[in-house]
Amino acid sequence: MRDATPDETGTADQLKLVRSWAREVVTGRLSPIDGARRIAGEGGSDEEEPAVFEQLVREWEADEAGREECERRILDEASLLLADTA
């Protein structure tokens, strides 16, 4: 069994952090927009999950009237992220 490279270790640590924020969003300990901002800021540019959250943050910031719907979508995406990594 080989040791993980520093890059693999960093990616694994990032994923754990992203999952923990998603879990906090789903449980209500973190607001959807704050969780989305954290996830978007932490994920690598080659990861699909942060890109989804980056887009949702932009939508939330651009459309004040649509924020409630956007927050529901953030919650849905956080739930999917946790389901995909279970």
ABEGO torsion letter per residue (X at the ends): XBBBBAAAAAAAAAAAAAAAAAAAAAAGABBAAAAAAAAAAABBAABAAAAAAAAAAAAAAABAAAAAAAAAAAAAAAAAAAAAAX
